[in-house]
Amino acid sequence: MLGIMMVLFHAFFLWAQSIPPGEVKISTPTYSPSQSFKPMLGLYTYSASWNGIPAATLELEVARNGEDYELKARAQTAKAIDIVYKLRYHSETVISAKTLKPKRSVSVSKANSREKRTELEFLPNGEIHAMVKDKRGKQETLQFDPANFTLDPYSAGFLALSQDWKAGDIRQFDTFNGKNRYLIELTALEETEIIVNGIARKAAVIRPTIKKLTTTDPDPKKLREARIYIATDESRELLKISSEVFIGSVNTILVSFTPAGTLKASPAAKPD
C-alpha cells in the first residue's frame, strides 16, 4: 500500500539539497499490532486505473513461515500503458508476525530501460543496512542508526492495517525505502460502506499525507488528495486507494483474493 503510494512523490525543488537518512532527526510513536490482527494468508490481486483507463495489475502474496510473515509483491503496467511507461516490479519481504517490524527485503524494479535492485536489512540493534544497485553495476551502500522507530513500506502498511481505527485517530510512521526516509501520517476520517466486487463492505476511510524527510524542501508534498479504504471486519483488508495526482486520478481496488493452498501462477507473477 505505502510502497505504491510513495512512487507518486518526487517532492523536491531544483534548489533543494539532500539530507543523509542517518542525519534525519525525528521522533514518532512506537506502534504494536492489534491482538485481533490475523491477516488472511493467500494472494490479493488489485487493479489500478488512471482516469478510468486500466493501468496496472498489482499482487500481494501473504504467507506465514514460523514466527515471520513472508510477503511477495508484484506489479506490472497494462499493455496500453507500456507504450509510454513500462513498469515491472517484484519484491520479497520478511517481517515479524508478532511485532510486524521489518527484518529484510529485496526488490527489483524495471521502469522503461532503468532497472534497480534494492536490498534492506533491519538489524536487532536498530541499525539499517541498505544496498541499491542499477543494471550497469553501480552500487551504493548505506548503514545507519535512525534513532527512531523506522519501518520499510510493507511493514508500515501492515502496521497501519492492524490498527483499530476510529474517526479522528492520527498515526505517524517513519519509513525508509532504501534511499530516502518519509514521514507518513494517516488520519481516520470516517466509516463508510463501499461496493467491492458487487459486495457491500464497511470500511474505515484514511487520509494519507507523505513528507520526504531527506530533503531541505520546505514543503516536500506533491499528492493532491488521497483516500485509503480499510475493511473494518476481521480481515482488515485493504479494499481501495483513490488518489488525485498531477495528471488526473488513480484508483486501485481489490478484485480478488485466493486463499493459501489454492494459488496458481498468474500473469502478474511473471513480469517481462
ZAMARGU-4260 file (C-alpha; in steps of 0.2 Angstrom, whole numbers, plus 5000, padded with zeros to 4 digits):
<rodrens>
0) 5000/5000/5000 | 5013/5013/5006 | 5026/5007/4993 | 5014/5011/4979 | 5009/5027/4986
5) 5027/5033/4988 | 5030/5031/4969 | 5019/5046/4967 | 5030/5058/4977 | 5045/5066/4969
10) 5045/5080/4981 | 5060/5092/4979 | 5063/5109/4970 | 5079/5111/4960 | 5087/5120/4974
15) 5083/5108/4987 | 5098/5098/4995 | 5098/5080/5000 | 5099/5075/5019 | 5108/5058/5023
20) 5095/5046/5030 | 5106/5044/5046 | 5105/5063/5049 | 5086/5065/5049 | 5080/5070/5067
25) 5063/5064/5070 | 5053/5055/5084 | 5037/5045/5080 | 5027/5034/5091 | 5031/5015/5093
30) 5016/5005/5087 | 5011/4987/5091 | 4998/4977/5081 | 4981/4974/5087 | 4979/4957/5095
35) 4965/4953/5084 | 4975/4956/5068 | 4977/4940/5059 | 4979/4943/5040 | 4972/4930/5029
40) 4985/4920/5020 | 4985/4920/5001 | 4985/4931/4986 | 4977/4948/4985 | 4975/4955/4967
45) 4972/4973/4964 | 4968/4983/4948 | 4974/5000/4946 | 4966/5013/4933 | 4971/5030/4928
50) 4957/5042/4923 | 4946/5026/4921 | 4959/5018/4909 | 4966/5001/4915 | 4983/5005/4920
55) 4991/4991/4930 | 4989/4974/4940 | 4996/4973/4957 | 4998/4957/4968 | 5002/4954/4986
60) 5005/4936/4992 | 5005/4934/5011 | 5012/4918/5019 | 5017/4913/5036 | 5034/4904/5040
65) 5036/4901/5058 | 5037/4917/5068 | 5038/4928/5052 | 5026/4934/5038 | 5034/4932/5020
70) 5027/4945/5008 | 5029/4944/4989 | 5023/4959/4979 | 5022/4961/4960 | 5016/4975/4949
75) 5016/4977/4930 | 5008/4991/4919 | 4995/4986/4906 | 5000/4984/4888 | 4992/5001/4883
80) 5002/5010/4897 | 5018/5001/4892 | 5019/5011/4876 | 5023/5027/4886 | 5029/5020/4903
85) 5033/5001/4906 | 5035/4996/4924 | 5039/4979/4931 | 5041/4977/4949 | 5043/4962/4961
90) 5049/4961/4979 | 5051/4949/4994 | 5050/4955/5012 | 5051/4946/5029 | 5043/4954/5044
95) 5040/4948/5062 | 5022/4941/5064 | 5022/4946/5082 | 5028/4964/5081 | 5026/4967/5062
100) 5044/4975/5062 | 5054/4973/5046 | 5068/4960/5045 | 5074/4961/5027 | 5068/4964/5009
105) 5074/4963/4991 | 5065/4972/4977 | 5069/4974/4959 | 5060/4987/4948 | 5061/4990/4929
110) 5055/5007/4923 | 5057/5008/4904 | 5076/5005/4902 | 5080/5009/4920 | 5082/4994/4932
115) 5086/4995/4951 | 5089/4982/4964 | 5086/4987/4982 | 5091/4976/4997 | 5087/4981/5015
120) 5091/4973/5032 | 5084/4979/5049 | 5096/4973/5062 | 5090/4969/5080 | 5101/4983/5087
125) 5091/4996/5077 | 5104/4998/5063 | 5098/4998/5045 | 5109/4992/5031 | 5104/4996/5013
130) 5111/4992/4996 | 5105/4999/4979 | 5112/4993/4963 | 5107/4998/4945 | 5109/4987/4929
135) 5126/4995/4925 | 5133/4988/4941 | 5134/5004/4950 | 5131/5001/4968 | 5128/5012/4983
140) 5128/5005/5001 | 5121/5014/5017 | 5122/5009/5035 | 5115/5020/5049 | 5105/5020/5065
145) 5089/5030/5063 | 5087/5033/5082 | 5069/5031/5079 | 5055/5018/5076 | 5059/5016/5057
150) 5050/5004/5046 | 5050/4999/5027 | 5035/5002/5017 | 5027/4985/5019 | 5029/4983/5037
155) 5022/5001/5039 | 5007/4996/5028 | 5004/4980/5039 | 5005/4990/5055 | 4993/5003/5048
160) 4981/4989/5043 | 4982/4981/5060 | 4977/4996/5070 | 4959/4999/5077 | 4954/5015/5068
165) 4941/5027/5073 | 4937/5044/5067 | 4950/5057/5072 | 4964/5044/5075 | 4981/5050/5068
170) 4996/5039/5067 | 5013/5043/5060 | 5026/5031/5053 | 5045/5035/5049 | 5048/5024/5033
175) 5064/5020/5024 | 5063/5014/5006 | 5082/5011/5004 | 5086/5028/4998 | 5075/5041/5007
180) 5065/5042/5023 | 5047/5048/5023 | 5035/5054/5037 | 5019/5045/5033 | 5004/5052/5043
185) 4987/5043/5042 | 4971/5051/5048 | 4955/5042/5050 | 4941/5052/5043 | 4925/5042/5045
190) 4917/5024/5042 | 4908/5021/5026 | 4902/5007/5015 | 4908/5004/4998 | 4905/4991/4985
195) 4919/4979/4981 | 4916/4965/4968 | 4897/4968/4970 | 4898/4966/4989 | 4895/4980/5001
200) 4909/4982/5013 | 4911/4993/5028 | 4927/5002/5028 | 4937/5015/5038 | 4942/5030/5027
205) 4960/5035/5030 | 4968/5051/5023 | 4987/5049/5020 | 5000/5063/5019 | 5018/5059/5015
210) 5033/5071/5018 | 5050/5067/5012 | 5062/5069/5026 | 5078/5068/5017 | 5077/5085/5008
215) 5078/5103/5013 | 5062/5107/5003 | 5051/5116/5015 | 5035/5108/5008 | 5040/5091/5000
220) 5022/5085/4997 | 5015/5083/4980 | 5000/5071/4982 | 4985/5082/4980 | 4972/5071/4989
225) 4970/5053/4993 | 4959/5041/5002 | 4963/5023/5008 | 4949/5011/5012 | 4952/4998/5025
230) 4939/4984/5029 | 4933/4986/5047 | 4929/4967/5049 | 4942/4954/5055 | 4950/4953/5038
235) 4957/4971/5039 | 4959/4970/5020 | 4965/4985/5010 | 4950/4987/4999 | 4953/5003/4989
240) 4965/5018/4986 | 4959/5033/4977 | 4971/5047/4974 | 4972/5064/4964 | 4989/5067/4956
245) 4996/5080/4944 | 4988/5072/4928 | 4972/5065/4934 | 4965/5052/4946 | 4972/5034/4950
250) 4960/5021/4958 | 4967/5005/4965 | 4954/4992/4970 | 4954/4974/4977 | 4947/4962/4963
255) 4951/4945/4971 | 4958/4935/4985 | 4964/4917/4983 | 4967/4908/4999 | 4984/4900/5003
260) 4984/4882/4996 | 4974/4885/4981 | 4986/4898/4972 | 4990/4896/4954 | 5003/4906/4944
265) 4995/4922/4937 | 5001/4934/4923 | 5007/4947/4935 | 5018/4934/4943 | 5029/4933/4928
270) 5035/4950/4923 | 5044/4953/4907
</rodrens>
